[in-house]
Amino acid sequence: MDEQVLRSLIKWPNVPDCFGWLALDRRGQWRMRDEFAQQNKLPGQVITHIALNEFISRNYACDSLGRYFFQNGPQRVFVTLDATPWVVRITPSNSGLELLTQCNTAIEASGAFSDESGNIYILGKLKQLTYKEKNAGQFSTEDCQTVALLHDHDLDHFSRLATLHEEACSFGGSWLWQDKQLPLDPIHSEELADRFDFITKPSDIQL
């Protein structure tokens, strides 16, 4: 987290939280949702400003309820999730391929899921910024088990890594990643939030 953000939290500790104005779409894009977009249930405007995208990514965190937010100086801007808290791409690196999130953090994959619509979700660990309400309101970076939607542009690549067999309304099997054969299991999309402890539409819940 940026040092200037931490300093602003100390200086202005009681700024009201913001809900509904920021979203993460299924392609890992941050979207600004003004009042018109919220009232008409529109996806909002994609944020294309490079520096702002990087600022959001550096200060993206999760609280103990599974609500993800962007710490914008002293204000907490909670994020509406179209799918999962993370969206990953299969990305070339000096050592081969890696899985990088929309925040440019790497996921250490341990498995994957396929849902009823053919979406792929990567199961694994990443370093996540977490807010500890019961620990004097402190932030810490922790290795967390999570799930991330695979960007749809990488589905063909994933299919070349996978060995599939058909399940009821989905597919299972295995996939080869970094010389390891990892499980690919069926899941229903509605199970994801409860199973992996995240909230897709955060609200003002008193902790």
Secondary structure by P-SEA (a helix, b strand, c coil): ccaaaaaaaaaccccccccccccccccbbbbbbcaaaaaacccccccccaaaaaaaaaacccccccbbbbbcccbbbbbbbccccbbbccccccccbbbbcccccccccccccccccbbbbbbbccbbbbbbccccbbbbbbbccbbbbccccaaaaaaaabbbbbcccbbbbbbbccccbbbbbbbbccccccccccccccccccc
